[in-house]
Amino acid sequence: MLLFAIRHGQTDWNAERRLQGQKDVDINDIGRAQARGNGAQLAAILGAHPEDFDFVASPLARTRETMELVRAAMGLPRDGYRTDERLVEVSFGSWEGHTLRELKATQRERIDERKRSKWDFIPPGDFAESYEILSWRVGSWLQSLDRPTVCVTHGGVIRAFFRLIADVSKEEAAEIEIRQDRILKIDLKQKVVGWVE
């Protein structure tokens, strides 16, 4: 069974290197171009039978707009997808909206703690998560899949895919570059994860 995963298009906060987490930030014009490009590539990959795939997005605005642009570029109805809360980005708690540089000025010890164990680190604030905690709900979503799927989600969720499916180490999964202009192809049966060229 195949899973194609796309990270949402760029937002202004991405460009400023702000921790977005679960804040609802819209994509920008670069992000819209990335979404259209991914849609054109995905259309070529799926060919004449995109209806064989389930289309699922995180419910945040940046992932929904990306999914709608992907589908439009494929010649599909923009609204022909569903959302799933388990695909929402990791929560950075009270750090959301800040850059690491800004946080370093007042919370250097916590930033150093995060550097030492990024996968397991839980930021301060209500409902904050580590990547490990995120991977629990991502694992639940993966277990629920019953047909080939295209999902539009977030960088943290894609990191969890690498960890859960390809058994990438915590250290590597926490540092993998998750680009917004690439499509990740996952063979769930063979446990093979790789970027589409």
N, C-alpha and C positions, 0 to 999 in steps of 0.2 A: 504494500500500500504506500502510495506516494503522498508526501506533504511538501508543498511549496510555501516558504515563509518569506515575507517581505517586511522590512522595517518601514515604519511611516516615513514620509518625506521630511526634509529638514524644516525645523522651526527657527524662529529668531533666537530662542533660548539655546537651541543646539549650537547655532553659530557663535553665541556668546559663552558657550561651555557652562551653561547653568544646569544644575540638577533639576530635571523636570519631574521625574517620578509620576505621580498621579494628578498633578496639576493639569488643567485642560487648556493646553496651548495650541493654537492653530498652526498649520504648516504655512510656509512662506512661498514665494514664487519659485525659488530653487526647488523646494520640496514638491511643488506641483509638477515641475518638469521631471523630477526624479520619478514620481508616481506614474506619469504618462509613459516614460521610457520603460519602466518595469512592466507596465501593462502591454506595451507593444512586444516586448520580449516574451512575456508569458503567453500571449496570443500565438506566437510562433511555436512555442514549446507544446502547448496543449492542442494545437491544430483545430480540427473541425469538431471536436467533442468536449468543449469546456463544461457542458451541462453534466458530464460525468463527475464533476468535482463539486464538493461543498465549499462555499465561500464564507469565511468567518473572520470577524475583526474584533479587536478590543473595542469597547464602547466609547473610548475617549475620542474627542473631536478630530485629533490629528490622524488617528488610524482610520476613522470612518471616512474622512475626506480622501485619504490616500486610497482606500479600497474603492471608493466611488470613481476616482480618476483612473485607477487600474482597470476597472470593469468597463468604463467608457472607452478607453483606449483599445480594449479587446472587442469592442462592438457589442457589448452586453448591456442590459439595463443597469443603470447606476445603483438601483436599490435592491438588486437581487442577491442579498447576502444577509447573514444574521450576525449578532454580536454575542460575545461570551465574556463575562466578568473575569474569568480565570486568566484571560489574556492581557489584563491590565498590567502596566509597568510596575516594577518594584517601588514600594513607597520609601522615599528618603526622609519621611517625617518632617521635622522642623527645618531640615536643610534644603527643602525644595525651594527653588527660586534663587538660590545662592550659587556662586562659583566656589570651587575648592580654595582658590586664592583668597576670597573674602572670608571663608570660614577659618582658614589658617591663622588669620589675624587674631581671632578670639578663642579658637578651639584647637590649637596646635596638637595637644595630646591626643584628642579624638581622631584628628586627621592621621597622625602617626599610627594610631591603633588600626585604622582602616587600611593603611598601607601594608601593615604586617599580616593582615588576614582579611582581605577584601571580600572574599566569598561569604564569610561567616559574620562579618561586621554588621551590627544593627545601629543605624544612626539614632540620635536622640529624637524624642517627640512621639506623640500618640500614633499608633498604627504603623510605625516604621517597621521595615522588614529587612532582613538580610537576603542575599541571593539564594541562600539555602532555603529560607522560608518560602520565597517566591517559587522555587523549584517544586515544592510540595503541591501547590495549586496547578502549576504547569503540568506536572506528572498526572494529576487527576484529569486534566483536559486531554492529554495524549491518550490516556486509557479509554476515554469516551469516544474516540474516533472510530467510525464504522464504514468510512468510504474515503477515496482520495480527496484531499483537501487543499485549498489555498487559504492561507491566513495572513492578515496584515496585523502586525503587533509591534512590539517595542524591543529595544536592544537587550534589556535584561531578560526578557522571555526567550529571545534567541540564544543568549548565553546559556540559559537553562536547557534548551534543546541540545546544545553541544555536550553539556554535562550528562544529561539523562540518557541520550540516545547513543552518542559516540564515546561515552565514558572518558571524556576529556578531564584532566585534573582540575581541581578547584582553582588552582593558581592560573592555569592557562585559560579556563573558561571566563574568569573574571577580567582577563586582559585582552581577549580576542577583539580585533577591530570589527565592528558591526556597521558596515556601510549602508547608506540609504539608497544607493543606486544599483544594488545587486539583489539577486534572488537566491535564496538558499533552497537547495533540493535535498530532501530527506527521504531515504528508503527505509521505512519503519521496520520492514521485515528483515532486511539485511543489516540494519543499524549503520547505514552509511550516510554521512552528512557532508555536503560540499557545496561550494558556491557555483552557480551556473556561469559558464564562461561565455 
